[in-house]
Amino acid sequence: MRGTFGNIATWEEAQGEIAQSIDYIARVAGVAPLFFAYPWGEPSEYLLRDYLPRRGPQLGLKAAVSSAPYASGFATPDSDRWLVPRLVCGNDWKSAEALEDLLAPLCR
């Protein structure tokens, strides 16, 4: 299924989607990305538990962010670096005021 990384289960698929993308971005932008965002926020167990912990640092990645429901909330020092939560407009807030309310505890 296209559009999700929730179904990537092999080294070859991960290399084709992630490593080749990093190489392309580095060639075009002149610098490789340090962070990876799962499309639609959906990691596969293989990416999360095997590929990125082993291959991510070799690719120059520091972390990956997800918006999967089980990764909701704010990032903390204890967050899994390959499943750092991110909050998404429309999902976690729907207006500027709602975003301000969501972030208010961090500004105190």
Secondary structure, DSSP 8 states (H G I E B T S, - for coil): -TT-STT--SHHHHIIIIIHHHHHHHHHHSS--SEEE-GGG---HHIIIIIHHHHTGGGT--EEEE--GGG-S---TTS-TTSEE---BTTTBSSHHHHHHHHGGGG-
